[in-house]
Every structure is written in structure tokens, then in C-alpha cells.
């Protein structure tokens, strides 16, 4: 059986304590992963300063070049996986085996990560708002006639990672070019991507000691977030909520992303059905940027019917089918719980599952021993219904009618809002609202990402702070 070790300052370490991730279809153990205990993690994290020193020997420009080189290693090379080697195609099959994600979607995620690594210079340009990155090499510098100085807020970035989609790993990769070591806790079902990224960076020439890879339990994840000066955490509302008052930890929880069609474009809704469907269902509906709500000023019933007809065409397929768009649940019990939650909420008056008559099967569907949740479109009569603003780990969306003057407050906190409108006043209200994390104006899918702009929080501002800096004339260098 494959074995994935811990990486202590980049060096493999095999633990007696292991966890096994199973194949989503056969339920047989597929990979064995060494587990790090709390004491080992605490001991290793005493060396954060040394790890940072290893990266500090490089300029940001040099680290950007190494990131670009790592992009090609990650996408094209055979790389170490413990005592074995892993080709890109093996990576695709292995991610699919433990997460259930179809091969075609894994490959798309791989390409997204490759693109971020290859274009890291543009990513940092966006995150730093055009800062001359040589300022980070010296600690201070002059740009556009202004003296600037920044200092690091942490010796390392600790990241608690999810298992839902490989592309989220692109979010922590800029830390390398920002001279910040990484301490990664992989998701239980997706240990593959962070390990492969570390090996790609190492092959490109980034010092191995800049990386820690610690598969561990909840207690170990807590130690990582507590012990690193800065953290990043992915999870559901209950998981990330524990850290909501800790400014050291950047949280990536449910997105509650939405499409809103303004009053001026309401009668054109049929022209935008492709954008709405892609927002809901791309990447298997597993991302926080997938639209969990379609909010409109009128035609809610018609939009729900048309969208349900479109999404009902998405059916379970084999993992290697190039048309596969739906991922099964690696744990069938999770699918059953989510289905029960949806059904329970549908018991409340004021909502209807519009897809029920079109699916030809129950929402919880089984194929070759796997549990799938089939796409679901719910028409909610009011925004007060329990399903009007919910997010689930499959292609689910509610269609809700709302008055335009109630927007954006009625939408609630939203990671992404796609506003299909030409109304400048509405756009201004959305742009000025703290409830909107990212704003797309026009027919742009919610899952469209510009990596040169912050996705959720700004990693540069999370890792660095600006200081006042003045140097007297004639002072020695």
C-alpha cells in the first residue's frame, strides 16, 4: 500500500501512528498516511526562525522564478511520494480515488494550480497593489518618491487544509515567494496535492526546510494554528467558527455566493442561464465560490424551472468519463445527512424542490456502491425560508425573489456576488457593502477567479505590516 510520510523541515518521517484513506467506491484502504502527534508538532515548530532564514537567502525575484519552475514540475514531472514516485496521471487517479472527484475535474484543478504558480509575479502584483518587491528584500525602499517599509508578522504560515477541491491549494502558494515558510495540515481525504506541491517546489530549488507537512487530528491542527504567527483555515461553519475572533487566522468557510439579477435585466434572464448554471454546478458544486443562491426581482418561478431542467442533465458517470460533472461522496453517511437536512427544510412551507420531477431518481442516488446527491434547485417564496440562504457540498441552489431596494442587505454575507445589471446605483451599493467579499458585474460566473486579486482576504496583508520609516540625511547604510 502507498504510504505518505510526515515532512519535518521537508524531510520524510515515517510514524508508527497511521491513518488510512479509503477508495471512494470500493471502501478498501487505498493509502496509508503517517500521523503527527501534538508533541512532535510543537517540537518541530520551535525551528520556525531557521526555516524563515532559509527562504530569506533568496530575493523575491528569485523565488518568483522558482515558483514558475515549480509550476512545470507540478504539472508534468514524476515526483517523489514517500518511497514511491508519482506521475501526473497517477496524481489524477489518486486524488479521484480518495475524494471521488472525476478525473476531468482533477485535471482542471491541476491546471489552475499550475497557472497560479506560473503567473505568481502577477499574483503578487495584485496582492501588493504594485509594490516594488525589492522592498521586501531590504525591509525598506523608495517607490514613486515615497519611502516604504514592511516587516513580517510571522515566522511561518500554518494552514489547515480541506479535502473538497485541489484548486484551493493555490491560495497558500504565494507564501513561498513572500519568504514565509509553510506548515501544512492536509485534509484527511486529500493528502496528495500539498505533498506534490512541496516536492515540486523542492525540485525547483526552494529549500526543503521551508516546508512542514503534518497529517494530524483536530488537536494537532489547533497546535499548528496557535504556534505559527499567522494561520489559514478551511472548513465548515462550525469548524472555522472557533477561530472567528482570532485575527491571526484567515478563515475560509462557507461562501454563500450568489447571482443577483437586477430589475433592469430581469426580463433578459434567459440570456444568462448558462452563467447561472455554471455558477451553481462547475467543479461539482463543491467550491465556496459556487452559487448557492439565485436572487431575482421577478420571474423566480420561471428561472427555477429552466435552471432545474438544465441541471437535471447532470447525472452520475464513471470517474474517467470526460463528461463527468458530479462527484460522489467518499463517505455515504455524509451524503445521507445532507439529504436529510434538505428534506427536513423542505417540510417547512414556502419552498419547492423544482428538480424533483425532472431527476428521474431520488436526490440521494446510488451507483456502483457510491452515494451521489443529484443537482437540486429549490424555489423559495421568501428570503425567510430556511433554504433561501444555505450552502451544501453538491450542486444546490435556491431561487429567491427580493426587492432591489433590499439588496445587498437581504443577501446577507456573500463571498461572491455576480450582479447582472447595468444600474450604476445598484453596483455602487454592492461595491460599498462590507457584506460582499468579491463583486462580479455583468454575466460573469461566480466561480470565475482572477488570481491577481484577493480571493478571500489578502495574503500579503495577512503576512506583512507596513511601518513608518524615516532615515535622516547622511545616515550610514
N, C-alpha and C positions, 0 to 999 in steps of 0.2 A: 504494500500500500504506500502511496505517496506520503511523504512527511514534510511538513513545513516547520522549520525551526524558529525560535526566537532570534532576533538580531540585536545583540548587545554591542552598542557602538559600531554597528554594521557587521559584526562577526557572528556567524551562526552558533547557536547554543541549543542543544537538544535537552529537553526537560523530561523527567520521569512522569510528570503530570501532563496528560494529553487530552484533547477533546477531538471528537470525530464529527466531521460534517458529512451528511449522507447525500446520496444521489436523489434528486427530487422525485424521480419516477420509481426506482427500484426500492428506495428506502434503505439500501445497503450502505454501510460505511464506505466513503469514497476517498477521503483524505484525512490524515491524522495531523493535528496541529499542536505543537508544544505550547504549554500554558505557563505564563509567568505569574509567580505569586507576588503578593504585596511587598514582602521583604526584599526580593530581588529587584523590583522596580525602584523602590526607594534607594537602595544602594547604588544602582546604576545612575540615577538622576542626580547624584551628588557631583557627577562629572560634566554637568551642562556647560560650564565655562570653557572647559577644554574642547568640547565639541564646537562651540562657537568660535574659538580661536582657530580651529582647523579651516572653517569657512572664511574667516577674516583675512587669511593669507591671500585670498583672491579678490580682485576688483569685481564690482557688479558687472562690468562689461565682460569679463572673463567667465563669470557664472552664467550670464545670458548665452554665451557661445556654448557652454557645456550643456545647458538646458536644450538648446537646439539640437545638439548632438544626441542627447538622451532621447529626444523625440523619435529619431530613426531607430535607435536601439530598441526602444519600447515597442514600436510598431512592426519591425522587420527582423529582429535578431533572435537567435536561440540564446536564452539567458538562464542562469542558474535558478533552480527551485529546490532549495535544500541540497541533497546529494544528487539530485537529478537535473536534467536540463529541460527547458520548456520552450517550444516553438510558438510563434504567434497563433497558429491554428490550434495547438494544444491548449493554449491560454483560452481561446474562444470556447472550446469544448468543455474545459474545466469550470469556467465561470458559469456556463449554462447548466452543467451537471448539478451544481450545488444551489443555484439561485432559481433555476427554471427559465431564465431569460432566453428567448430564441437566439440562435446563432447570429441572425441578421442584425438584431438589436445590439448584441455584444460588439459586433464589428463596428457599428455606428458609434458606439460609446468609445471604443478604442480609437477611432479616427478623431473624435472630439478631443480626447486627451492628447493625442499626437499633435493636433493643431494648436492647442494651448501651449505645449512645450516649444513647438517650433516658432510660435509667434510671441514668445514671452516678452520680448522687447516692447511690443505694442501693448501687452497686458500691463506691464509696469508703467508705461507712459500714461495709460488711462488711470491706474490706481493712484499714481503720484501727481496727476494733473500736470504732466510735462516737466517734472523736476529733473534737473541735470543730475543723473545718478552718481556722478563723481562726488557729490556732496556726501553720500553715504560712505564712501571710501575714506574720506578725510575727517568726517564729522562736521565739517562746515565748508562753505564755499560761497561764491558770488554768482548770482544769476539775474540777468536783466537789471543790473545795477543794485541789486538787493543782496545783503548778506544773509544766508540761510544756514541753520544748524539743526540737525536731528540726532536724537540718541535712541538706542534700542530700549524697549520696555521689558524685554525678557531675554534670557539666555537660550530659551528653546520654546517651540510651539508644540503643545500636546494636543493631539487630535483623536477624538473618539468617533470612529467611522461607522457608517451604516452598511447594510447588505442589499439595498434595493436597486441601485443602479451604479455601474462603474464610473460614469462620467462625473459624478460628484467629486471624485478624487482630484480632478483638475483644480479644485478650489484651493487646495493646500500647496500645490506645487510651486506657486510664486515665492513661497518662503525660502526656497533654496537660493534663488537669485537675490533675495533680500538678506542673505547672510544669516539666516536663522535655522539652527538645527531642528530636526523633526523627531517627535516621539509619537509613534502611531499605534493606536489600538484598533486592529481590523475588526470588521463585522464578522460574526460567527459563520455566516454562510458565504461570505465573500472575502476570504483572506488573500485571494490571488492578485488583485490589481495593485494594492500598496506594496506588496513584496516585489512584484515585477517592476514597478516604478523605481524602487530603491536600487534594484540591480541595474536598471537602465542608467540611472544617474551615476552609479559607481563605475560602470563601464565607460561612461563618457569622461570620467576623471574627477568627479566630485568625491571628496574624502569620505570613506565609509563611516568614519566615526561621527559624521554629522547625522546619522540615522539610527533611531531605535525603533524596533518592531516588536510589540509586546501583546500577543494574544492573551487575554486575561478576562476575569469576571468583572462584575459591577464594582466591587471594592477596588480592584486594580485600576479600572477606568477612573475612579474617583481620585486615586493617588496621582495618576498622570495629570489630571486637571488641576489638582491642588499644588503639585510640586513644580509644574512649569509656570513660568511667569505669565504666559499667555496660553489660552486654550481655544479649541474649536470643537463643538459637539453637534452631532447629528442624532435625531431621534424623534419619537412621537411626543405629544404634548406633555404626557406625564413624566417622561424621561428628562426632557430639557427643562421642564418647569422647576426642577430642583435647583438649577443654576441661574434662574432668570434675574436674580438680584446681584449676581457677581459680574462686575464689568470686565474682569479678566478673561471671561469665557464668551466667545462669539457663538451664538446659538443658531442652529439650522433645524427648525422643527417643521410642522405642517405649514403649507404655503397659503392655503385658501385663495388660490389665484382665480381670477375671474375675467370673463369677457363682458363688457358692457356696451350695448348698442344705444347710442343717443337718440333723442327724439327726432333729430334731423335725418337720421339714417334708418329709422325703424322700418320704413316701408321697403327698404332695399335689402332686408335680411337674407333673402335667398342668394344674393351675390356673395355673401360672406359665410356660407355654410361650410365650405372647405376649411376656412380658417378656424371656425368654431370646432369642427370635428377633429382637426389636427391638434388643437389646444387641449382637447379632452383625452385623446387616445394615443398620441405619439408616445413612444418609449413604453408601451404597455400601460400607460396611465399611472406609472409608478413614481413620477417625479413631483416635487413640490411646486414646480412651475406648470404642471398640468392644470387645466381649468376645472375646478370643482363646482363652478357656478357660471351660469349664463344669465345675466341680468338685463332686462329689456324694459322699455316704456310701454310697449304694446306687442301684440302678436305672440305672446308667450306660448299659447297652446299650439299654434301652427309651427313655431320653431321647435318645440319639443317633439312634435310628431315627425317632422322632417329629419331632425337630428337622430331620433330613435331609429328611423328607417335606415339611415346611413350607418350608424354604429352596429346595428344588428347584423351587418355583413361580416363583422369581425368574429371569427369562430376559432376554437382551439385547433392548432395544427402541430405537426411534428416539429421538434426543436430545430431541425436542419432545413425546414421548408422556408424558401426565400420570401414567402408571403406571410409568414407567421408574424402576428402583431400582438399576441396575447400571451402573457407568461402565467404558468401555473404557480400555485403556492407551494413552496418547499415543505411547508407544514400545513396539512389539510385542516387541522383544527383551527388555525388562524382564519382560513377562508370561511369555515363554518361559523365562527364567531362574528365575522364581519357581516355575513349574510343575515345572521340573526339580528344584528343591530339595525340593518336596513329594513328588514321586515317588521321589526318592532316599531320603528319610527313611522313606517307606512300605516301602521294601525291608528295613528293619530289622524283625525280628519284634516282635509285640506291639501292632500298630496296624492299623486297617482303615478305609478310606475308605467310610463308610456311604452317602454320597451317590452313589457311582459307579453303582449300579444304578438310580437314580432320575433321573439327569440327562438321559438320552437322548442324550448327547453327551460328548465328551472335556472334561475340565476346561478346557483351553485351547481356546476356541471362537472361530471367526472369522465375522464378519457384516459384509457390505458393506466388506470390506477392513480391518476393525477387529479387534483382539485383545481378547477378554474372558477373565477367569478366573471360571468359574461357582462359586457357593457350594459350600463343601466342609466337611463335618462328619466328623471323624476320631475314632473311639473308641480311646482308648489304654488298654491293660490296666493300666499302671502309670505313675506320675509320672516314672519314669526314662526313658521313651521320648523320643527327640529332638523329637517333635511335641507333647509334652504341654504345653510352655510356649514356644510360638513365636508370632510375630505377622507377618502378611503384609498387603499392601495390597489386600485384597479380602475378601469375607465368608468368613472361615475361622475355625473354632473346633475345639478338641479337647474331648472329654468324658472326664473322668478320675475314677476312683474313689479316694477317700482317706479315711483315718480322721479323725474330727473332732478327736481329740486332737493330730493332727499339724498342725492349722491354727492360726495362719496361716503357720508356718514352711514348710510344704510348698508353699504357693502361690508363694513367692518374692516379690521386689519387684513390686508391682502399683500402677499409677496409680489405678485404681478397683477396689474390691471391692463388689459387691452381695451382701449376706448375707441370704438368705431364711431367717429363723429367728426364733423367739421366745425363744431361750435367752439369758438375760441374761449368763451367764458367758462364752459364746462371743462375744457382742457386746463385752463388756469386753476380752477378749483381743485382738480385732481392733482396737478403738479405741486400745489401748495399744501396738500394734505399730508400729515405725518402717517396716515393710515395706509398710504400707497408706497410700497417698497420700490417697485420698478414700474414705469409707465411706458406702454407702447401706444402710440397714437396712430390710428388707422388700422387697416386689416393685416395685422401682424400677429402670428400665433403667440400665445403666452409663453410657449416653450422656446421661443427664439432667444438666443443668448449672444450678447456681444461681450466677449471675454475681456475687452479693454475697458469695460465699465464694471463697477462693483455689482456682484450678483446679490449678495445679502450681507450688508456690512462691507467695510473696506479693509482688506487685509493689511495694506501698508499702514493705515492709521491705527490698526489694531496692534501692529508690531513696533511702530516708531512714534515718537512725540517730538514736536518742534520746541526748541528752546530759544530764548533770547540770546543773542550773541553780538558782542561788540569787541573790537580789537583796536587798541589805541595806535595811533600813527607812530611808526618807529619801533613798535614792539617786535621782538625777535620771533622768528618762526619756531 
